[in-house]
């Protein structure tokens, strides 16, 4: 009994070609780039939400001062610093007369001191005369 002859395997039949490796690297690179953009977007959104939350606190603080102090603010416009934590904010309060002389409309807009052209938030409240 004789054994059938064995065939020798050639080394070039196994492994990856250079083209396959390059295609895999392009796919991995694209996925990593998309991941980094997503993480950057999340960080930017987080900072924006933090600014909006702190701006809300600043505007609410002023409106609560008016309510608790039973103020009936004079018609006009004024600006004042209203920083929260490390965020430098400027509040702009505008008081408008209403058709009813016992009511005033108070608008508090909050701006970032570093970007004063960009309004972060605006809250509006009607205030009744304490009479």
C-alpha positions as CSV (number, residue, x, y, z in Angstrom):
1,X,0.0,0.0,0.0
2,X,1.4,3.2,-1.0
3,X,0.3,6.6,0.2
4,X,-0.9,9.2,-2.2
5,X,1.6,12.0,-2.7
6,X,1.0,15.2,-0.6
7,X,0.7,18.5,-2.2
8,X,2.8,21.3,-0.8
9,X,1.1,24.4,0.2
10,X,2.5,27.7,-1.0
11,X,3.0,30.5,1.5
12,X,1.5,33.1,-0.8
13,X,-2.0,31.6,-0.5
14,X,-2.5,32.7,3.1
15,X,-2.7,36.1,4.8
16,X,-4.0,39.5,3.6
17,X,-3.0,41.5,0.5
18,X,-1.9,45.0,0.8
19,X,-5.1,46.2,-0.8
20,X,-7.2,44.4,1.8
21,X,-5.2,45.9,4.7
22,X,-5.5,49.4,3.2
23,X,-9.3,49.1,2.8
24,X,-9.6,47.9,6.4
25,X,-7.5,50.9,7.6
26,X,-9.7,53.3,5.7
27,X,-12.8,51.8,7.3
28,X,-11.3,52.0,10.8
29,X,-10.1,55.5,10.2
30,X,-13.5,56.7,9.0
31,X,-15.2,55.1,12.0
32,X,-12.7,56.7,14.4
33,X,-13.2,60.1,12.8
34,X,-17.0,59.8,13.1
35,X,-16.6,58.9,16.8
36,X,-14.4,61.9,17.5
37,X,-16.8,64.2,15.8
38,X,-19.7,62.7,17.9
39,X,-17.7,63.2,21.2
40,X,-16.9,66.8,20.2
41,X,-20.5,67.5,19.4
42,X,-21.6,66.1,22.8
43,X,-19.0,68.3,24.6
44,X,-20.2,71.4,22.8
45,X,-23.9,70.6,23.5
46,X,-23.0,70.0,27.2
47,X,-21.4,73.5,27.4
48,X,-24.4,75.0,25.7
49,X,-26.8,73.4,28.1
50,X,-24.7,74.5,31.0
51,X,-24.8,78.1,29.7
52,X,-28.6,78.0,29.2
53,X,-29.1,76.6,32.7
54,X,-27.0,79.3,34.3
55,X,-28.6,82.0,32.2
56,X,-32.0,80.8,33.3
57,X,-30.9,81.0,37.0
58,X,-29.7,84.6,36.4
59,X,-33.0,85.7,34.8
60,X,-35.1,83.9,37.3
61,X,-33.1,85.5,40.2
62,X,-34.0,89.0,38.9
63,X,-37.7,88.1,38.4
64,X,-37.9,86.6,41.9
65,X,-36.4,89.7,43.3
66,X,-39.2,91.7,41.7
67,X,-41.9,89.4,43.0
68,X,-40.6,89.0,46.5
69,X,-39.7,92.7,46.9
70,X,-43.2,93.7,45.6
71,X,-41.5,96.0,43.1
72,X,-43.3,97.8,40.4
73,X,-40.3,98.7,38.2
74,X,-40.2,101.9,36.2
75,X,-40.6,101.7,32.5
76,X,-37.2,101.6,30.7
77,X,-34.2,99.5,30.0
78,X,-31.1,98.7,32.1
79,X,-28.2,96.3,32.0
80,X,-26.4,94.7,34.9
81,X,-23.9,91.9,35.6
82,X,-25.5,88.6,36.6
83,X,-22.6,86.1,36.6
84,X,-23.2,82.5,37.6
85,X,-20.2,80.5,38.8
86,X,-17.3,81.0,36.3
87,X,-19.7,82.1,33.5
88,X,-19.6,85.9,33.0
89,X,-23.2,87.0,32.1
90,X,-24.9,90.3,31.4
91,X,-28.6,90.7,32.0
92,X,-30.7,93.3,30.2
93,X,-34.0,94.2,31.8
94,X,-36.6,96.0,29.8
95,X,-39.8,97.1,31.5
96,X,-42.7,98.0,29.2
97,X,-46.0,99.6,30.0
98,X,-49.2,97.7,29.3
99,X,-52.7,98.8,28.4
100,X,-53.7,98.2,32.0
101,X,-51.9,100.8,34.1
102,X,-51.7,98.3,37.0
103,X,-49.5,95.9,35.0
104,X,-46.0,96.1,33.6
105,X,-44.3,93.6,31.3
106,X,-40.7,92.8,32.5
107,X,-38.4,91.1,30.0
108,X,-35.0,89.8,31.2
109,X,-32.6,88.8,28.4
110,X,-29.2,87.2,29.3
111,X,-26.1,87.5,27.2
112,X,-22.6,86.0,27.4
113,X,-20.1,88.7,28.2
114,X,-17.6,87.1,25.8
115,X,-20.2,87.0,23.0
116,X,-22.5,90.0,23.7
117,X,-24.2,89.7,20.3
118,X,-25.6,86.2,21.2
119,X,-28.6,86.1,23.5
120,X,-28.7,83.0,25.5
121,X,-32.2,83.3,27.0
122,X,-35.1,85.7,27.4
123,X,-37.8,85.4,30.1
124,X,-40.9,87.5,30.3
125,X,-43.1,88.2,33.3
126,X,-46.1,90.5,34.1
127,X,-45.9,92.4,37.3
128,X,-48.8,93.9,39.1
129,X,-48.7,97.1,41.0
130,X,-48.5,96.5,44.8
131,X,-51.4,98.9,45.5
